[in-house]
Structure formats: structure tokens, C-alpha cells
Amino acid sequence: MRDVTFDEDRSQVRTKRIPQVMATLRNIAISVLRVSGADNIAAACRRYAAQPALALAAVGISRRE
């Protein structure tokens, strides 16, 4: 899942614990997408990339006016 969706194999992060931290962040992102009801993780990533406000709302962060 992570490799296909996040292209993990091409990551150039290889220093110290950073690869493990990045894998954890990717797992958290996948979990948030699943909890928010996403059936297709890749499609949800594309949707949230195009509309960052939706991504923030999914984790409970809203824009103050």
C-alpha cells in the first residue's frame, strides 16, 4: 500500500531514523484516510492534495475567520 500510493521505494530519505519516521507518518496518513471513510486511498490522496482544506478538516483543523 505505502509503496504504490506514496512511491516509497523511490524515497531518498536514508539517514538515521528518518526512514522509520517517514513510514510512520505515511501509516498515520493512511489510517486517517480510512477512518474518514476513504475506500480508495490513492484517490483520497489526490483529492486532499487538490483541496488541502478538506485534508485539514479530516484531522479536525478548521480555518478561523
mmCIF file of the N, C-alpha and C atoms, coordinates in Angstrom:
data_MODEL
# 
_entry.id   MODEL 
# 
loop_
_atom_site.group_PDB 
_atom_site.id 
_atom_site.type_symbol 
_atom_site.label_atom_id 
_atom_site.label_alt_id 
_atom_site.label_comp_id 
_atom_site.label_asym_id 
_atom_site.label_entity_id 
_atom_site.label_seq_id 
_atom_site.pdbx_PDB_ins_code 
_atom_site.Cartn_x 
_atom_site.Cartn_y 
_atom_site.Cartn_z 
_atom_site.occupancy 
_atom_site.B_iso_or_equiv 
_atom_site.pdbx_formal_charge 
_atom_site.auth_seq_id 
_atom_site.auth_comp_id 
_atom_site.auth_asym_id 
_atom_site.auth_atom_id 
_atom_site.pdbx_PDB_model_num 
ATOM 1   N N  . MET A 1 1  ? 0.831   -1.194 0.000  1.00 0.00 ? 1  MET A N  1 
ATOM 2   C CA . MET A 1 1  ? 0.000   0.000  0.000  1.00 0.00 ? 1  MET A CA 1 
ATOM 3   C C  . MET A 1 1  ? 0.871   1.252  0.000  1.00 0.00 ? 1  MET A C  1 
ATOM 4   N N  . ARG A 1 2  ? 1.807   1.344  0.944  1.00 0.00 ? 2  ARG A N  1 
ATOM 5   C CA . ARG A 1 2  ? 2.612   2.573  1.028  1.00 0.00 ? 2  ARG A CA 1 
ATOM 6   C C  . ARG A 1 2  ? 3.467   2.771  -0.210 1.00 0.00 ? 2  ARG A C  1 
ATOM 7   N N  . ASP A 1 3  ? 4.041   1.685  -0.726 1.00 0.00 ? 3  ASP A N  1 
ATOM 8   C CA . ASP A 1 3  ? 4.920   1.849  -1.881 1.00 0.00 ? 3  ASP A CA 1 
ATOM 9   C C  . ASP A 1 3  ? 4.150   2.333  -3.096 1.00 0.00 ? 3  ASP A C  1 
ATOM 10  N N  . VAL A 1 4  ? 2.997   1.750  -3.334 1.00 0.00 ? 4  VAL A N  1 
ATOM 11  C CA . VAL A 1 4  ? 2.218   2.134  -4.511 1.00 0.00 ? 4  VAL A CA 1 
ATOM 12  C C  . VAL A 1 4  ? 1.665   3.542  -4.351 1.00 0.00 ? 4  VAL A C  1 
ATOM 13  N N  . THR A 1 5  ? 1.054   3.827  -3.219 1.00 0.00 ? 5  THR A N  1 
ATOM 14  C CA . THR A 1 5  ? 0.393   5.114  -3.015 1.00 0.00 ? 5  THR A CA 1 
ATOM 15  C C  . THR A 1 5  ? 1.383   6.260  -2.820 1.00 0.00 ? 5  THR A C  1 
ATOM 16  N N  . PHE A 1 6  ? 2.427   6.029  -2.041 1.00 0.00 ? 6  PHE A N  1 
ATOM 17  C CA . PHE A 1 6  ? 3.371   7.100  -1.711 1.00 0.00 ? 6  PHE A CA 1 
ATOM 18  C C  . PHE A 1 6  ? 4.718   6.962  -2.419 1.00 0.00 ? 6  PHE A C  1 
ATOM 19  N N  . ASP A 1 7  ? 4.844   5.978  -3.329 1.00 0.00 ? 7  ASP A N  1 
ATOM 20  C CA . ASP A 1 7  ? 6.075   5.760  -4.091 1.00 0.00 ? 7  ASP A CA 1 
ATOM 21  C C  . ASP A 1 7  ? 7.277   5.647  -3.154 1.00 0.00 ? 7  ASP A C  1 
ATOM 22  N N  . GLU A 1 8  ? 7.090   4.857  -2.108 1.00 0.00 ? 8  GLU A N  1 
ATOM 23  C CA . GLU A 1 8  ? 8.064   4.773  -1.027 1.00 0.00 ? 8  GLU A CA 1 
ATOM 24  C C  . GLU A 1 8  ? 9.439   4.262  -1.476 1.00 0.00 ? 8  GLU A C  1 
ATOM 25  N N  . ASP A 1 9  ? 9.476   3.358  -2.444 1.00 0.00 ? 9  ASP A N  1 
ATOM 26  C CA . ASP A 1 9  ? 10.766  2.809  -2.874 1.00 0.00 ? 9  ASP A CA 1 
ATOM 27  C C  . ASP A 1 9  ? 11.688  3.855  -3.493 1.00 0.00 ? 9  ASP A C  1 
ATOM 28  N N  . ARG A 1 10 ? 11.124  4.922  -4.044 1.00 0.00 ? 10 ARG A N  1 
ATOM 29  C CA . ARG A 1 10 ? 11.951  5.976  -4.648 1.00 0.00 ? 10 ARG A CA 1 
ATOM 30  C C  . ARG A 1 10 ? 12.391  7.038  -3.643 1.00 0.00 ? 10 ARG A C  1 
ATOM 31  N N  . SER A 1 11 ? 11.976  6.895  -2.405 1.00 0.00 ? 11 SER A N  1 
ATOM 32  C CA . SER A 1 11 ? 12.344  7.880  -1.392 1.00 0.00 ? 11 SER A CA 1 
ATOM 33  C C  . SER A 1 11 ? 13.863  7.927  -1.235 1.00 0.00 ? 11 SER A C  1 
ATOM 34  N N  . GLN A 1 12 ? 14.400  9.123  -1.145 1.00 0.00 ? 12 GLN A N  1 
ATOM 35  C CA . GLN A 1 12 ? 15.840  9.288  -0.973 1.00 0.00 ? 12 GLN A CA 1 
ATOM 36  C C  . GLN A 1 12 ? 16.212  9.537  0.486  1.00 0.00 ? 12 GLN A C  1 
ATOM 37  N N  . VAL A 1 13 ? 15.244  9.376  1.364  1.00 0.00 ? 13 VAL A N  1 
ATOM 38  C CA . VAL A 1 13 ? 15.486  9.554  2.796  1.00 0.00 ? 13 VAL A CA 1 
ATOM 39  C C  . VAL A 1 13 ? 16.120  8.275  3.324  1.00 0.00 ? 13 VAL A C  1 
ATOM 40  N N  . ARG A 1 14 ? 17.387  8.347  3.724  1.00 0.00 ? 14 ARG A N  1 
ATOM 41  C CA . ARG A 1 14 ? 18.083  7.151  4.167  1.00 0.00 ? 14 ARG A CA 1 
ATOM 42  C C  . ARG A 1 14 ? 18.960  7.391  5.403  1.00 0.00 ? 14 ARG A C  1 
ATOM 43  N N  . THR A 1 15 ? 18.833  8.521  6.029  1.00 0.00 ? 15 THR A N  1 
ATOM 44  C CA . THR A 1 15 ? 19.720  8.889  7.125  1.00 0.00 ? 15 THR A CA 1 
ATOM 45  C C  . THR A 1 15 ? 19.091  8.614  8.485  1.00 0.00 ? 15 THR A C  1 
ATOM 46  N N  . LYS A 1 16 ? 19.828  7.935  9.322  1.00 0.00 ? 16 LYS A N  1 
ATOM 47  C CA . LYS A 1 16 ? 19.454  7.669  10.711 1.00 0.00 ? 16 LYS A CA 1 
ATOM 48  C C  . LYS A 1 16 ? 18.050  7.084  10.817 1.00 0.00 ? 16 LYS A C  1 
ATOM 49  N N  . ARG A 1 17 ? 17.200  7.701  11.617 1.00 0.00 ? 17 ARG A N  1 
ATOM 50  C CA . ARG A 1 17 ? 15.851  7.180  11.859 1.00 0.00 ? 17 ARG A CA 1 
ATOM 51  C C  . ARG A 1 17 ? 14.789  7.807  10.957 1.00 0.00 ? 17 ARG A C  1 
ATOM 52  N N  . ILE A 1 18 ? 15.200  8.671  10.066 1.00 0.00 ? 18 ILE A N  1 
ATOM 53  C CA . ILE A 1 18 ? 14.231  9.388  9.239  1.00 0.00 ? 18 ILE A CA 1 
ATOM 54  C C  . ILE A 1 18 ? 13.374  8.448  8.392  1.00 0.00 ? 18 ILE A C  1 
ATOM 55  N N  . PRO A 1 19 ? 13.925  7.377  7.789  1.00 0.00 ? 19 PRO A N  1 
ATOM 56  C CA . PRO A 1 19 ? 13.053  6.473  7.028  1.00 0.00 ? 19 PRO A CA 1 
ATOM 57  C C  . PRO A 1 19 ? 11.942  5.862  7.882  1.00 0.00 ? 19 PRO A C  1 
ATOM 58  N N  . GLN A 1 20 ? 12.260  5.506  9.120  1.00 0.00 ? 20 GLN A N  1 
ATOM 59  C CA . GLN A 1 20 ? 11.253  4.939  10.024 1.00 0.00 ? 20 GLN A CA 1 
ATOM 60  C C  . GLN A 1 20 ? 10.195  5.988  10.380 1.00 0.00 ? 20 GLN A C  1 
ATOM 61  N N  . VAL A 1 21 ? 10.625  7.208  10.612 1.00 0.00 ? 21 VAL A N  1 
ATOM 62  C CA . VAL A 1 21 ? 9.690   8.295  10.921 1.00 0.00 ? 21 VAL A CA 1 
ATOM 63  C C  . VAL A 1 21 ? 8.765   8.552  9.731  1.00 0.00 ? 21 VAL A C  1 
ATOM 64  N N  . MET A 1 22 ? 9.323   8.575  8.529  1.00 0.00 ? 22 MET A N  1 
ATOM 65  C CA . MET A 1 22 ? 8.510   8.802  7.329  1.00 0.00 ? 22 MET A CA 1 
ATOM 66  C C  . MET A 1 22 ? 7.504   7.673  7.126  1.00 0.00 ? 22 MET A C  1 
ATOM 67  N N  . ALA A 1 23 ? 7.918   6.423  7.363  1.00 0.00 ? 23 ALA A N  1 
ATOM 68  C CA . ALA A 1 23 ? 6.995   5.291  7.241  1.00 0.00 ? 23 ALA A CA 1 
ATOM 69  C C  . ALA A 1 23 ? 5.863   5.422  8.252  1.00 0.00 ? 23 ALA A C  1 
ATOM 70  N N  . THR A 1 24 ? 6.180   5.873  9.454  1.00 0.00 ? 24 THR A N  1 
ATOM 71  C CA . THR A 1 24 ? 5.154   6.075  10.480 1.00 0.00 ? 24 THR A CA 1 
ATOM 72  C C  . THR A 1 24 ? 4.179   7.167  10.058 1.00 0.00 ? 24 THR A C  1 
ATOM 73  N N  . LEU A 1 25 ? 4.690   8.264  9.524  1.00 0.00 ? 25 LEU A N  1 
ATOM 74  C CA . LEU A 1 25 ? 3.817   9.345  9.053  1.00 0.00 ? 25 LEU A CA 1 
ATOM 75  C C  . LEU A 1 25 ? 2.919   8.877  7.911  1.00 0.00 ? 25 LEU A C  1 
ATOM 76  N N  . ARG A 1 26 ? 3.469   8.065  7.021  1.00 0.00 ? 26 ARG A N  1 
ATOM 77  C CA . ARG A 1 26 ? 2.643   7.524  5.928  1.00 0.00 ? 26 ARG A CA 1 
ATOM 78  C C  . ARG A 1 26 ? 1.555   6.609  6.473  1.00 0.00 ? 26 ARG A C  1 
ATOM 79  N N  . ASN A 1 27 ? 1.902   5.783  7.462  1.00 0.00 ? 27 ASN A N  1 
ATOM 80  C CA . ASN A 1 27 ? 0.896   4.906  8.084  1.00 0.00 ? 27 ASN A CA 1 
ATOM 81  C C  . ASN A 1 27 ? -0.204  5.720  8.754  1.00 0.00 ? 27 ASN A C  1 
ATOM 82  N N  . ILE A 1 28 ? 0.170   6.801  9.413  1.00 0.00 ? 28 ILE A N  1 
ATOM 83  C CA . ILE A 1 28 ? -0.827  7.670  10.047 1.00 0.00 ? 28 ILE A CA 1 
ATOM 84  C C  . ILE A 1 28 ? -1.741  8.272  8.986  1.00 0.00 ? 28 ILE A C  1 
ATOM 85  N N  . ALA A 1 29 ? -1.159  8.725  7.888  1.00 0.00 ? 29 ALA A N  1 
ATOM 86  C CA . ALA A 1 29 ? -1.967  9.305  6.804  1.00 0.00 ? 29 ALA A CA 1 
ATOM 87  C C  . ALA A 1 29 ? -2.962  8.284  6.262  1.00 0.00 ? 29 ALA A C  1 
ATOM 88  N N  . ILE A 1 30 ? -2.517  7.058  6.051  1.00 0.00 ? 30 ILE A N  1 
ATOM 89  C CA . ILE A 1 30 ? -3.411  6.004  5.558  1.00 0.00 ? 30 ILE A CA 1 
ATOM 90  C C  . ILE A 1 30 ? -4.514  5.733  6.568  1.00 0.00 ? 30 ILE A C  1 
ATOM 91  N N  . SER A 1 31 ? -4.171  5.695  7.846  1.00 0.00 ? 31 SER A N  1 
ATOM 92  C CA . SER A 1 31 ? -5.175  5.454  8.892  1.00 0.00 ? 31 SER A CA 1 
ATOM 93  C C  . SER A 1 31 ? -6.211  6.568  8.939  1.00 0.00 ? 31 SER A C  1 
ATOM 94  N N  . VAL A 1 32 ? -5.763  7.809  8.843  1.00 0.00 ? 32 VAL A N  1 
ATOM 95  C CA . VAL A 1 32 ? -6.694  8.946  8.849  1.00 0.00 ? 32 VAL A CA 1 
ATOM 96  C C  . VAL A 1 32 ? -7.638  8.851  7.661  1.00 0.00 ? 32 VAL A C  1 
ATOM 97  N N  . LEU A 1 33 ? -7.108  8.490  6.510  1.00 0.00 ? 33 LEU A N  1 
ATOM 98  C CA . LEU A 1 33 ? -7.952  8.358  5.319  1.00 0.00 ? 33 LEU A CA 1 
ATOM 99  C C  . LEU A 1 33 ? -8.982  7.251  5.495  1.00 0.00 ? 33 LEU A C  1 
ATOM 100 N N  . ARG A 1 34 ? -8.562  6.133  6.060  1.00 0.00 ? 34 ARG A N  1 
ATOM 101 C CA . ARG A 1 34 ? -9.502  5.023  6.278  1.00 0.00 ? 34 ARG A CA 1 
ATOM 102 C C  . ARG A 1 34 ? -10.584 5.402  7.281  1.00 0.00 ? 34 ARG A C  1 
ATOM 103 N N  . VAL A 1 35 ? -10.187 6.047  8.376  1.00 0.00 ? 35 VAL A N  1 
ATOM 104 C CA . VAL A 1 35 ? -11.159 6.454  9.397  1.00 0.00 ? 35 VAL A CA 1 
ATOM 105 C C  . VAL A 1 35 ? -12.143 7.469  8.829  1.00 0.00 ? 35 VAL A C  1 
ATOM 106 N N  . SER A 1 36 ? -11.674 8.308  7.921  1.00 0.00 ? 36 SER A N  1 
ATOM 107 C CA . SER A 1 36 ? -12.563 9.310  7.329  1.00 0.00 ? 36 SER A CA 1 
ATOM 108 C C  . SER A 1 36 ? -13.476 8.715  6.258  1.00 0.00 ? 36 SER A C  1 
ATOM 109 N N  . GLY A 1 37 ? -13.353 7.406  6.029  1.00 0.00 ? 37 GLY A N  1 
ATOM 110 C CA . GLY A 1 37 ? -14.275 6.721  5.126  1.00 0.00 ? 37 GLY A CA 1 
ATOM 111 C C  . GLY A 1 37 ? -13.780 6.515  3.708  1.00 0.00 ? 37 GLY A C  1 
ATOM 112 N N  . ALA A 1 38 ? -12.515 6.751  3.455  1.00 0.00 ? 38 ALA A N  1 
ATOM 113 C CA . ALA A 1 38 ? -11.981 6.577  2.100  1.00 0.00 ? 38 ALA A CA 1 
ATOM 114 C C  . ALA A 1 38 ? -11.899 5.099  1.740  1.00 0.00 ? 38 ALA A C  1 
ATOM 115 N N  . ASP A 1 39 ? -12.479 4.746  0.604  1.00 0.00 ? 39 ASP A N  1 
ATOM 116 C CA . ASP A 1 39 ? -12.372 3.376  0.098  1.00 0.00 ? 39 ASP A CA 1 
ATOM 117 C C  . ASP A 1 39 ? -11.119 3.217  -0.754 1.00 0.00 ? 39 ASP A C  1 
ATOM 118 N N  . ASN A 1 40 ? -10.772 4.266  -1.475 1.00 0.00 ? 40 ASN A N  1 
ATOM 119 C CA . ASN A 1 40 ? -9.618  4.249  -2.362 1.00 0.00 ? 40 ASN A CA 1 
ATOM 120 C C  . ASN A 1 40 ? -8.605  5.261  -1.831 1.00 0.00 ? 40 ASN A C  1 
ATOM 121 N N  . ILE A 1 41 ? -7.530  4.769  -1.231 1.00 0.00 ? 41 ILE A N  1 
ATOM 122 C CA . ILE A 1 41 ? -6.549  5.637  -0.577 1.00 0.00 ? 41 ILE A CA 1 
ATOM 123 C C  . ILE A 1 41 ? -5.863  6.557  -1.591 1.00 0.00 ? 41 ILE A C  1 
ATOM 124 N N  . ALA A 1 42 ? -5.488  6.029  -2.745 1.00 0.00 ? 42 ALA A N  1 
ATOM 125 C CA . ALA A 1 42 ? -4.808  6.852  -3.758 1.00 0.00 ? 42 ALA A CA 1 
ATOM 126 C C  . ALA A 1 42 ? -5.708  7.987  -4.234 1.00 0.00 ? 42 ALA A C  1 
ATOM 127 N N  . ALA A 1 43 ? -6.981  7.680  -4.476 1.00 0.00 ? 43 ALA A N  1 
ATOM 128 C CA . ALA A 1 43 ? -7.921  8.719  -4.920 1.00 0.00 ? 43 ALA A CA 1 
ATOM 129 C C  . ALA A 1 43 ? -8.120  9.764  -3.826 1.00 0.00 ? 43 ALA A C  1 
ATOM 130 N N  . ALA A 1 44 ? -8.184  9.318  -2.580 1.00 0.00 ? 44 ALA A N  1 
ATOM 131 C CA . ALA A 1 44 ? -8.340  10.258 -1.466 1.00 0.00 ? 44 ALA A CA 1 
ATOM 132 C C  . ALA A 1 44 ? -7.109  11.160 -1.352 1.00 0.00 ? 44 ALA A C  1 
ATOM 133 N N  . CYS A 1 45 ? -5.927  10.603 -1.545 1.00 0.00 ? 45 CYS A N  1 
ATOM 134 C CA . CYS A 1 45 ? -4.700  11.414 -1.509 1.00 0.00 ? 45 CYS A CA 1 
ATOM 135 C C  . CYS A 1 45 ? -4.725  12.483 -2.593 1.00 0.00 ? 45 CYS A C  1 
ATOM 136 N N  . ARG A 1 46 ? -5.154  12.097 -3.790 1.00 0.00 ? 46 ARG A N  1 
ATOM 137 C CA . ARG A 1 46 ? -5.235  13.080 -4.879 1.00 0.00 ? 46 ARG A CA 1 
ATOM 138 C C  . ARG A 1 46 ? -6.261  14.165 -4.564 1.00 0.00 ? 46 ARG A C  1 
ATOM 139 N N  . ARG A 1 47 ? -7.405  13.761 -4.010 1.00 0.00 ? 47 ARG A N  1 
ATOM 140 C CA . ARG A 1 47 ? -8.452  14.734 -3.674 1.00 0.00 ? 47 ARG A CA 1 
ATOM 141 C C  . ARG A 1 47 ? -7.952  15.707 -2.610 1.00 0.00 ? 47 ARG A C  1 
ATOM 142 N N  . TYR A 1 48 ? -7.317  15.186 -1.563 1.00 0.00 ? 48 TYR A N  1 
ATOM 143 C CA . TYR A 1 48 ? -6.825  16.053 -0.498 1.00 0.00 ? 48 TYR A CA 1 
ATOM 144 C C  . TYR A 1 48 ? -5.655  16.915 -0.970 1.00 0.00 ? 48 TYR A C  1 
ATOM 145 N N  . ALA A 1 49 ? -4.847  16.422 -1.892 1.00 0.00 ? 49 ALA A N  1 
ATOM 146 C CA . ALA A 1 49 ? -3.754  17.237 -2.437 1.00 0.00 ? 49 ALA A CA 1 
ATOM 147 C C  . ALA A 1 49 ? -4.310  18.420 -3.220 1.00 0.00 ? 49 ALA A C  1 
ATOM 148 N N  . ALA A 1 50 ? -5.422  18.189 -3.901 1.00 0.00 ? 50 ALA A N  1 
ATOM 149 C CA . ALA A 1 50 ? -6.050  19.259 -4.682 1.00 0.00 ? 50 ALA A CA 1 
ATOM 150 C C  . ALA A 1 50 ? -6.831  20.228 -3.801 1.00 0.00 ? 50 ALA A C  1 
ATOM 151 N N  . GLN A 1 51 ? -7.300  19.733 -2.633 1.00 0.00 ? 51 GLN A N  1 
ATOM 152 C CA . GLN A 1 51 ? -8.108  20.558 -1.731 1.00 0.00 ? 51 GLN A CA 1 
ATOM 153 C C  . GLN A 1 51 ? -7.592  20.406 -0.295 1.00 0.00 ? 51 GLN A C  1 
ATOM 154 N N  . PRO A 1 52 ? -6.482  21.061 0.033  1.00 0.00 ? 52 PRO A N  1 
ATOM 155 C CA . PRO A 1 52 ? -5.870  20.905 1.355  1.00 0.00 ? 52 PRO A CA 1 
ATOM 156 C C  . PRO A 1 52 ? -6.806  21.224 2.521  1.00 0.00 ? 52 PRO A C  1 
ATOM 157 N N  . ALA A 1 53 ? -7.769  22.099 2.333  1.00 0.00 ? 53 ALA A N  1 
ATOM 158 C CA . ALA A 1 53 ? -8.704  22.422 3.420  1.00 0.00 ? 53 ALA A CA 1 
ATOM 159 C C  . ALA A 1 53 ? -9.496  21.186 3.834  1.00 0.00 ? 53 ALA A C  1 
ATOM 160 N N  . LEU A 1 54 ? -9.811  20.319 2.887  1.00 0.00 ? 54 LEU A N  1 
ATOM 161 C CA . LEU A 1 54 ? -10.507 19.070 3.221  1.00 0.00 ? 54 LEU A CA 1 
ATOM 162 C C  . LEU A 1 54 ? -9.616  18.162 4.065  1.00 0.00 ? 54 LEU A C  1 
ATOM 163 N N  . ALA A 1 55 ? -8.332  18.113 3.728  1.00 0.00 ? 55 ALA A N  1 
ATOM 164 C CA . ALA A 1 55 ? -7.395  17.291 4.492  1.00 0.00 ? 55 ALA A CA 1 
ATOM 165 C C  . ALA A 1 55 ? -7.299  17.787 5.931  1.00 0.00 ? 55 ALA A C  1 
ATOM 166 N N  . LEU A 1 56 ? -7.225  19.093 6.100  1.00 0.00 ? 56 LEU A N  1 
ATOM 167 C CA . LEU A 1 56 ? -7.157  19.656 7.450  1.00 0.00 ? 56 LEU A CA 1 
ATOM 168 C C  . LEU A 1 56 ? -8.442  19.388 8.221  1.00 0.00 ? 56 LEU A C  1 
ATOM 169 N N  . ALA A 1 57 ? -9.575  19.497 7.551  1.00 0.00 ? 57 ALA A N  1 
ATOM 170 C CA . ALA A 1 57 ? -10.856 19.218 8.203  1.00 0.00 ? 57 ALA A CA 1 
ATOM 171 C C  . ALA A 1 57 ? -10.949 17.758 8.623  1.00 0.00 ? 57 ALA A C  1 
ATOM 172 N N  . ALA A 1 58 ? -10.345 16.858 7.854  1.00 0.00 ? 58 ALA A N  1 
ATOM 173 C CA . ALA A 1 58 ? -10.382 15.426 8.179  1.00 0.00 ? 58 ALA A CA 1 
ATOM 174 C C  . ALA A 1 58 ? -9.675  15.127 9.497  1.00 0.00 ? 58 ALA A C  1 
ATOM 175 N N  . VAL A 1 59 ? -8.703  15.957 9.861  1.00 0.00 ? 59 VAL A N  1 
ATOM 176 C CA . VAL A 1 59 ? -7.997  15.761 11.129 1.00 0.00 ? 59 VAL A CA 1 
ATOM 177 C C  . VAL A 1 59 ? -8.431  16.767 12.189 1.00 0.00 ? 59 VAL A C  1 
ATOM 178 N N  . GLY A 1 60 ? -9.535  17.456 11.920 1.00 0.00 ? 60 GLY A N  1 
ATOM 179 C CA . GLY A 1 60 ? -10.118 18.339 12.925 1.00 0.00 ? 60 GLY A CA 1 
ATOM 180 C C  . GLY A 1 60 ? -9.552  19.740 12.980 1.00 0.00 ? 60 GLY A C  1 
ATOM 181 N N  . ILE A 1 61 ? -8.872  20.147 11.938 1.00 0.00 ? 61 ILE A N  1 
ATOM 182 C CA . ILE A 1 61 ? -8.325  21.502 11.891 1.00 0.00 ? 61 ILE A CA 1 
ATOM 183 C C  . ILE A 1 61 ? -9.172  22.317 10.926 1.00 0.00 ? 61 ILE A C  1 
ATOM 184 N N  . SER A 1 62 ? -9.735  23.404 11.429 1.00 0.00 ? 62 SER A N  1 
ATOM 185 C CA . SER A 1 62 ? -10.558 24.237 10.555 1.00 0.00 ? 62 SER A CA 1 
ATOM 186 C C  . SER A 1 62 ? -9.962  25.635 10.465 1.00 0.00 ? 62 SER A C  1 
ATOM 187 N N  . ARG A 1 63 ? -10.282 26.290 9.408  1.00 0.00 ? 63 ARG A N  1 
ATOM 188 C CA . ARG A 1 63 ? -9.780  27.643 9.176  1.00 0.00 ? 63 ARG A CA 1 
ATOM 189 C C  . ARG A 1 63 ? -10.585 28.638 10.004 1.00 0.00 ? 63 ARG A C  1 
ATOM 190 N N  . ARG A 1 64 ? -9.887  29.479 10.729 1.00 0.00 ? 64 ARG A N  1 
ATOM 191 C CA . ARG A 1 64 ? -10.560 30.514 11.528 1.00 0.00 ? 64 ARG A CA 1 
ATOM 192 C C  . ARG A 1 64 ? -10.742 31.761 10.692 1.00 0.00 ? 64 ARG A C  1 
ATOM 193 N N  . GLU A 1 65 ? -11.868 32.386 10.880 1.00 0.00 ? 65 GLU A N  1 
ATOM 194 C CA . GLU A 1 65 ? -12.122 33.629 10.146 1.00 0.00 ? 65 GLU A CA 1 
ATOM 195 C C  . GLU A 1 65 ? -12.444 34.741 11.089 1.00 0.00 ? 65 GLU A C  1 
# 
